[in-house]
C-alpha cells in the first residue's frame, strides 16, 4: 500500500513548513544561503536516528528494571526524558558537529571568540534543523497513519523548530559558555516535554498543545528577526 509515490507524497506534505520558512528567509533577505539551509535540513534528518536509538535503548532499560512506583512517574520519564531530552540532545550533538565542520571549511577559526551574530545564526540554523527532524519523524508517523500529517504540520513541526532554535544557540555556546548552553538545552527539553505531556495526558485539550507549539515558534521568529534587524542597523551606523 505504501509504495515510493506514497512515501514521496508524505515527505512533501511534511515539508510544507520548511517551504514556508525558506520563503520567509528569502523575503526577509537573511544572510542564509541555500546550501547552508539544505545542510541544516539534512543534519536535522540525521539527528532523528541517534534519538531513535537512544529511545529504544532507554525503553529496554526501563522494561528490564521494572515499573516505576507510580504510573505518573513513568509517564513523566517517558515524555520528558526518554522522548524530549533524547531528541534535543541528539539535535545538540548534530548541530555541534555541523558548526565544527563549518568552522574548519570557512575562514572563521574554531578558536576565535564567540560573536553575538554567530549565536543568532546558530538560533536560525537550529530552527531549520528542527524542521528537518520533524520532516522525517512526520513521514514515519504518517506511514502508519496518514491522518496525523496535517496535525503534525501545525503542531509538531513548529514545536521542533522552536526547540531546535534554542538548541542551535546552545550548540554555538557549548565550548565557550557551557552554562548558558545547558540552560538553553534545558529550556528546549522542558518546552518539548510539556508539549508531549499535553498530547498524551487524558483531560488536556489538544488546543493547549497547539498554543504551546505556535507561541514558542513565534518567540523564536521574533528572536531571529530582531537579531538580523539589529545587525543591519549596526552595519549601517
Secondary structure, DSSP 4 states (H G I P E B T S, - for coil): ---HHHHHHHHHHHTHHHHHHHHHHHHTT-S--HHHHHHHHHHHHHHHHHHHHHHHHHHHHHHHH---SSHHHHHHIIIIIIIIIHHHHHHHHHHHHHHHHHHHHSSS-TTSPPPHHHHHHHHHHHHHHHHHHHHHHHHHHHHH-GGGHHHHHHTHHHHHHHHHHHHHHHHHHTTT-HHHHHHHHHHHHHHHHHHHHHHHSTTS-HHHHHHHHHHHHHHHHHHHHHHHHHHHHHHH-
